[in-house]
């Protein structure tokens, strides 16, 4: 096990070490972290001055200001609170194509490491067949632990419906919630999930992962298709008419999926596996200001 190749290579662990999660959502938590909250406290980040009032700590008086104005003012500093980030990963069978599943786990790993590097609190859950102990940790010392968990999820072979089951494995105290999925389940099921998510986090982001083959199939002739979720099979003669019909259905699904996310205030981005991890993190996620 010690020689097992981790899902995110060492060079990528180093590459993302300077990145962090960006959010305008109110930072929660009573524990210290690396993020500015809207409260005032005792960090090193100066906020402003306020006139001294009876009962204030005299150690906070700025004597330089007193020398200039002959009035007592105290310094106020921004409080530093931890960000709480949850990653919900779709591990059902539609995510099971080898390149797609590896890419999804790499994205989850990268986001998780950004959180832990900043001394923020990370939790992780997934909908799949395997079962592991809940991950809820804080601090860079748990980076290897997270990578090992995601590496051990070697297959996406969960049965059932991600949109229906995902709500059952979410904590209710997240600052930011990342959902990593292919988004291929019926729109009606996504609607039921999306409308319930705001009670779990103030900043919700959906990362849709697809392959080029799913976007533009290259199949031709007579083939046997198997539904990854239901394992039902059907014989199909793939013609231009069939491909055009598929393209139209897929386009409609994407349009409705985007509209649904927008309706419930959920930010969404689509990542294509073949575009690579470099493009996903250092171009798309940065451009969307999801990371900084």
WONOR-V274095 format. One record per helix or strand of 2 or more residues. SS is the DSSP state (hx for helix, st for strand). FROM is the first residue (numbers start at 1). TO is the last residue. If there is no record, write none. Layout:
[[SS FROM TO] [SS FROM TO]]
//
This chain:
[[hx 10 18] [st 35 51] [hx 58 60] [hx 63 69] [st 73 81] [st 84 90] [hx 93 95] [hx 98 117] [st 121 127] [st 135 138] [hx 140 152] [hx 162 169] [st 174 181] [hx 187 197] [st 201 210] [hx 212 215] [st 221 226] [st 233 238] [hx 240 263] [st 267 272] [hx 273 287]]
//
